[in-house]
Amino acid sequence: MDWMLREQGSRDWRLLPVALTLWSASLSAHLAFDEWSTAAQPETAKTAINNAISTSATALTHVMTAIAIILSVVLIMAMRLRTRWMGTVAVCLAVACIGGITAIAADSVAWRDSASVWARNHGTLTQVRATVIAPMVASDRREYACQADVRLNGISTDTAIPSARSEQVKPTMQRSSAQARVYMPAQHCSIIHRGAVYHLSGTLQESEYGRMPLWLLVEDGSAVAQVEEPPWYRATIEHMQQSFFHATERLSDQGRILVPGLTMGVLGQDYVGVADAPAYETSSNMPTTSHTNAINETYSSTLEERFQRSGIMHLMAVSGGHFVLLADMVRRTCMRLLLTRSVSAMLMACSYVLLALLMFPGDSVTRALIMGLLGIAAYGIGRRSQSVSALSWTVIIVLIVNPDMSRSYGFALSSAAVIGIVLFAKPLSDAFHRLLPKPIAQMTAMTMGAQIFTLPIQILMEPELPLLSIPANLLVSPFVGFATLTGLMALFCAWCAPWLAGLFAWIASLGTLIMEQVAMLIGASDWAVLPWPDGVSGAVLMLAAEGGLAALAVFTVRVVRRCGQEDADADLPGRHFGSTRRLRMMLWWRETRRLLNPDTDGR
């Protein structure tokens, strides 16, 4: 019962091991399925599918049987012994089963999808019907001008595409639900809208890199026809985004690059819909894009590299900071208007959803949205929000609904940064406050806490260690919130007041100018990054190094504190009491002796 008395409602970490177990099980199942599917290389496609599925099903059966047996034993022990940790272990084993089953089920469905089968066995010209699920951005392949992520609705081997939008899908088209990345030439870049449905003709093949399993390569002269308009809210959001980019066109190159990156999560040179795309080709009454001077490619690539070397590239991604700033503004406004807590929570939730729709889609946006909504729900019912519990629930919900997120670097970096800040920012801030002013101590602790768990993941992506990331973050931190708020204000009013949006965008560019100067100065240094071993071994080595540094810091602090106490008590009369733990044990033993033998004094 002693652990129940020490339980704190503000520090509920009970779901943290559950979330970590679910993530590990889901990722392990994905890796195991990839190994099984790679090993299954028979002659025919049907045999390959059957062998891969049967092999994975057999292995999954063995794994699930072993976990079920262990789960039963743990549950029996938990009921008989009535211990605390047995229940935690039982829940962890249960979510391990759920994570493994959902991950392998999702991989099996994707493996047997008609589009995946066609890409594995043919990889030739085909016709697809697809819904665009992400905005068009600049291509990461030199042969193509732009790219977009789509969800396939159907696939056919017939390359003839209907020209009329009213024509129905052909009966020969097979149903599909796979996701793919479409690469297009410049002539098609400006006619693709998020949420719309298209008939596309191109080469469907397995991807060479990235999370998207399939690529659809659309060449020059290939037919692209829109068959369904995007929903009204998607069209409205696209109009607001384009108006915002129009408002940033009169800024300098650094403003055109960094203001959209800090505000929406996409760098200015990566957005295709405004600056570099030709006029819309779908209808004569639709607005055309303006032709402005293109951003200097050498400058943009250099700036992106310097941001990465400086360790402040995370500023160009939408994170929880955007949502926190917006929620704080809405909450303060509601408090000034004397609105009830439930109404305030409802308005905050609506602002979260609206902001997530306006941002470019990303895994960090998903994490911030779900975790923020959980915090708002706690606020609405009058409970104190708990970051660790909310993050754990977010991970559990996301990985069960979408098991593929366990392989996402963006989701992992976002979650690792949050858990590092929650667990270590306050202790580090208290320790640094003895040597540094409070604002600097807090910013340093925030940066170090976020990097404790993100550095091993960053090494898996890029085998280098940013040595100067802490001073870089300290220099830009005072301007991040100011530039983010003004950028969001420019985004919200760009569709109705372009002149006001241009003013807010210019003010935001003043903050991003400081970031650019810091990145150019620190990123150009030879000491900016340190080469590090890559792969899993490099990540484990980084964890070991962080653990060693933490142990050394704790040991140093204890030695200094003990030496200081001995020096301070040298001239005082009496005897040193020792550590608090030793004193408690001494008092406990004395009271025990006195209880057993009342005649003695406990010595």
PyMOL commands that set and color helices and strands:
alter all, ss='L'
color gray80, all
select helices_A, chain A and resi 2-5+16-39+45-81+84-112+114-121+186-189+232-247+253-264+268-270+297-310+313-316+320-336+341-358+363-380+387-401+403-407+409-432+438-461+469-493+498-523+535-569+580-596
alter helices_A, ss='H'
color red, helices_A
select strands_A, chain A and resi 125-132+137-138+146-156+174-175+179-184+197-206+214-217+224-228+464-466+529-531
alter strands_A, ss='S'
color yellow, strands_A
deselect
rebuild
show_as cartoon
